[in-house]
Structures are given as structure tokens and as C-alpha cells.
Amino acid sequence: MTTEHTAIVTGANHGIGAATAKALARRGCAVLCTFLRVNDPADPGTPQAYRDHRARDSAAVITRIREDGGTAVAVEADLSDPAAPALLFDTAEEQLGPVDILVNNATGWLADTFVAARADRLGRSLQPVTAETWTR
């Protein structure tokens, strides 16, 4: 398959990011799938399956794209590191071509709140907002 576009999709190891990477590949894009394995602590409001998906790499996504005839590579990157974006763009351009699509799907969401509550409406544990969480 000839690719006319190159995409970077963050958070592409599960959920919306994985679905977006596969959809772009089906439409002829070469895709750099970025991910960060996260080991979430047990929380009654967070399903175990979701926690399991966040803890894995994007090998299954890459395999599926390639089985369907697409082009994809994966890079694990912590997007809170200021050097990560340059690494991702450099890797994509070296391995796939010039990047013309960026899907910022990954989240740096923290379970914090200004409200005096220990849990959100789904039962997920919350912590008070601090200067550190605000800055992040």
C-alpha cells in the first residue's frame, strides 16, 4: 500500500487512540502509534479491563494494522517529557515520511478536584488539587 500521509497518534495502545490509528491506516496513512504503559492502582470506579489496556504496549494495534496491509510503527513515550515530541516527529519522519497528521489523543488526566469529595460519580478516587497537579 502506498501511503500519501503520515500520522502520529498518541495514546494508541487502546481505546479511541487505537481505533483512530487503525482507521487512518485503513485509509492509507502510515501511522506512528505512541503509547505509555501506565499501571493504575486498583480503584473501584475503574474497570480492571481498562487498567489492563492502559498497562500494555501497542503491539496488538501494530499487528492488526500490518495484517490489514497498512504501515505502522510504535514508540513508547512519556509526553510529559519536553523532549518527547521531537523524538516522535523525528522517528516518524525517519521511518514513515513527513508528518502531516497529528492526533493528540493521550491524556495526562489526574484524578483531582477542587470539590471536597473523595470519589467522582463513577466511584473513582479523587485527590485535592495541589500546586503540582495544577502545573502538570
DAWO-V416757 format. One record per residue. N is the residue number from 0. RES is the residue in three letters. OMEGA is omega in radians with two decimals (NA if undefined). D_FIRST is the distance of its C-alpha to the first C-alpha in whole Angstrom. Layout:
n=(N:N)
res=(RES:RES)
omega=(OMEGA:OMEGA)
d_first=(D_FIRST:D_FIRST)
This chain:
n=(0:1:2:3:4:5:6:7:8:9:10:11:12:13:14:15:16:17:18:19:20:21:22:23:24:25:26:27:28:29:30:31:32:33:34:35:36:37:38:39:40:41:42:43:44:45:46:47:48:49:50:51:52:53:54:55:56:57:58:59:60:61:62:63:64:65:66:67:68:69:70:71:72:73:74:75:76:77:78:79:80:81:82:83:84:85:86:87:88:89:90:91:92:93:94:95:96:97:98:99:100:101:102:103:104:105:106:107:108:109:110:111:112:113:114:115:116:117:118:119:120:121:122:123:124:125:126:127:128:129:130:131:132:133:134:135)
res=(MET:THR:THR:GLU:HIS:THR:ALA:ILE:VAL:THR:GLY:ALA:ASN:HIS:GLY:ILE:GLY:ALA:ALA:THR:ALA:LYS:ALA:LEU:ALA:ARG:ARG:GLY:CYS:ALA:VAL:LEU:CYS:THR:PHE:LEU:ARG:VAL:ASN:ASP:PRO:ALA:ASP:PRO:GLY:THR:PRO:GLN:ALA:TYR:ARG:ASP:HIS:ARG:ALA:ARG:ASP:SER:ALA:ALA:VAL:ILE:THR:ARG:ILE:ARG:GLU:ASP:GLY:GLY:THR:ALA:VAL:ALA:VAL:GLU:ALA:ASP:LEU:SER:ASP:PRO:ALA:ALA:PRO:ALA:LEU:LEU:PHE:ASP:THR:ALA:GLU:GLU:GLN:LEU:GLY:PRO:VAL:ASP:ILE:LEU:VAL:ASN:ASN:ALA:THR:GLY:TRP:LEU:ALA:ASP:THR:PHE:VAL:ALA:ALA:ARG:ALA:ASP:ARG:LEU:GLY:ARG:SER:LEU:GLN:PRO:VAL:THR:ALA:GLU:THR:TRP:THR:ARG)
omega=(3.08:3.14:3.10:-3.10:3.04:-3.11:2.90:3.09:3.11:-3.13:-3.01:3.11:3.10:3.00:-3.07:3.14:3.11:3.14:3.13:3.13:3.13:-3.13:3.11:3.13:3.11:-3.13:3.02:3.11:2.89:-2.99:2.94:-3.13:3.09:-3.12:2.99:3.11:-3.12:3.09:-3.12:3.05:3.09:-3.12:-3.08:-3.12:-3.13:-3.12:3.13:-3.13:3.11:3.11:3.12:-3.14:3.14:-3.10:-3.09:3.11:-3.11:-3.12:-3.12:3.13:3.13:3.13:-3.13:3.13:-3.12:3.09:3.13:3.09:-3.11:-3.14:-3.13:3.00:-3.11:3.05:3.02:-3.10:3.05:-3.05:3.03:3.07:-3.10:3.13:-3.05:-3.12:3.13:3.10:-3.11:3.13:3.12:3.14:3.14:-3.11:3.12:-3.01:-3.01:-3.09:-3.10:-3.11:3.06:3.08:3.07:3.08:3.12:-3.07:-3.07:-3.14:3.01:-3.05:3.05:-3.14:3.11:-3.04:2.99:-3.10:3.10:-3.13:3.12:-3.11:3.06:-3.07:3.10:3.12:3.13:-3.14:3.11:3.04:3.10:3.05:3.06:3.07:-3.13:-3.14:3.09:-3.14:3.14:NA)
d_first=(0:4:6:10:12:13:15:18:19:23:24:21:23:24:25:24:22:20:19:18:16:14:15:13:10:10:10:7:9:9:13:16:18:22:25:28:30:33:36:38:41:43:43:45:43:39:38:37:34:33:34:32:29:30:31:28:25:21:20:20:18:15:16:15:12:10:12:10:7:7:8:12:15:19:22:25:27:30:30:34:34:34:32:29:27:27:26:23:22:22:20:17:18:18:15:13:14:17:17:18:18:21:22:25:25:27:31:34:36:40:42:45:47:50:52:54:52:51:48:46:46:44:46:44:46:47:48:50:48:49:49:46:44:45:43:40)
